Amino acid sequence: MTGDTVSLEDYRRRVVLLNVWATWCTPCVREMPALEQLHKAHEADGLSVVAVNVDASTPGLGMADVQRFIDDVGVTFTILLDPGGEIENRFRVSGLPMTFLIDREGRLRQKIVGAREWNEPDITAQIRELLDS
C-alpha cells in the first residue's frame, strides 16, 4: 500500500499464508475476518499472513477502494497491491480467493482454491505443523 516492492524473499524463515483477493469478490471478503484472527493468533509464532489485492486489474477500482475496505474491516495483516497482475500469472491464479501456504524455506506446501474458514481444526493443524517444523 506504500508503493514499496515486496518479495517472498522478504519473508524467509517465516511461514507465509499468501492470499490473492479482490474487494468485489464476496467469498474473499467473507474470509477476511478469519484471516485476521489467524494472523493475530500466530504472528508471534512465525506466521505472516499476506494478502495480495488484484483490484487494479478491474476497471474503476484501485487503491482507494482497497484502503476503504481495510479500514472498514479492521485488517492489520499485510495487504499488498498488484497493479500489473503479476501474481495472477506467476502463481497461475485461476479464481478468487486463492491461497498459498509456504513453509519457512520458501517451498509451496499447499494451494487452496476458494474461501475457507481459517479457524477449522484441520487448517490450523496444517499451519501449526509448518510453524513447528
N, C-alpha and C positions, 0 to 999 in steps of 0.2 A: 504494500500500500504506500510505501515511502519512495518508490522508484528504484530501490536497490535491486541488483540482480542476486538471486539466491540459487544455490545448487544443492543437490542431495549431499554432496561432499561436506557442506556446512554442518550436516547432522551426523557425521561419522561418530561412531561409538554410542549412538542413541538408537532406540527402536523408533521407527517412523511409521505413523499411520498417515498416509498421503491420500487425501480425499479430493476428488475432482467434482466440482459442483457449479450450480448457477442459481441466481436468485429466483428465476422463473420456474425452476424445477421443484414441484411440490414435494416429491419424496426427499430431495436434497434438504429442503427447508425443514421438513418434519424430523430428520435425523440430527439436526444441528444441536438441539439441547442435550441429546445423549452423548454426542461427541464432546461437548463442553464438560459434561460430568466425567467422562473418561479422562479427559485432559487434566482436570482438577485432581482426580483420584490417583493418577500415575505419573504425572510430570516429574515429581521428585524421585521416582524410581528409574527414570531414564527414558520415558516415552515422550516423543514430540508429535503432537497432532498438528498436521499442516494441511490446510485446505486451499486448493488452487481454484480460483474462480475463473470461469470462462465466459462471463457475460459480455466481454468485449467483442466476442465473435457474433453477438446478436445485435442487429441494428437498433439504435436508440438506447442501448444500455451501456453503462460504464461505471467508472469508479465511484461516482456519487451514489449510485444505486446500491453498490456493494457496501459502502460506508454506512448508508442509512440502515441497511439490513443488519450489519454488525452492531450498530448502536441499539437498534430495536430489540435484538435477540440477546445481547449481552455476551457475545462471543469474546473470549480472552485468549484463545489459542491463535497461532499464526495463520493469517489469511494472506495469500499471495494472489496477484493478478497475472493472467497470461494473455496479454493483448494480442500476441501473434499466433495464438492457438498451438504453440509448440508442444505442450503436454499431450494434447489430443493425438497428435501424430506420433510422437516419441513413445508414448505408452499404449498406443492403439486403443484409445478410449472409444468404445462403441455405444455407450449410453451413459446417462447420468442418474444418480451419482455412481461413481466408480471409485473404489478404494483399494489401495495397495499397502500391504504390511511388509515392511522392510526391516531386516534384522540389523544388529549393531555393526555388521561387516559390510552393509550396503547391498545385501542379497535380497532379491524379491522372494518373499516366503508365501504370499497369498495375494490373489487378485479377487476382489469381491465386487460383483456386479449388482447394483441395486441398493436400496436403503436397508439398513439393519438397525436392530435395537442393540446398541453398543454395550449395554449392561447385561446382556444374556450370558449365562454361565459358560457356554461353550466358547463364545468370543473372548470373554475376559480370561478364560483359562489359556487360550492361544496366546493372548498378549502377555499374560503372566509368564508363560513358558519362554517367550522371546526375551522378556526382561530379565529372567533368571539365568539365561544362557550367556 
